[in-house]
């Protein structure tokens, strides 16, 4: 893969990669301060969440789980001093649906973080990534009820 970033203005850049060609806006200034895009560190966190989310929802769909809402949250801690690298992260998978099986979600997470998601594999070599999950049952009145929650942990290799 080849990627290019082009300077636009101040500290704003537009990046593209040859695989998809989709433009990505980047800036070091927040949107609240008038920036034009996500920071490179934000893109790393988004890449981690997006990579594993695509795997997990695909696996849940193949397992015919009735998912109506799905998100992956990343809470990443950074070192206080430059270069302010990520020092740890917590991934939380939040699944809402009808009769979503806890074992199906756990297996989907396992496959994503141990086999399919290259972003997780790469970043987990740089800092620890903890994994949690929540499963909500969608009620008839539009409310949702927590049915399962916990932490996923990789089993030690024998």
Order of alpha helices (4+ residues) and beta strands (2+ residues): beta-beta-beta-alpha-beta-beta-alpha-alpha-beta-beta
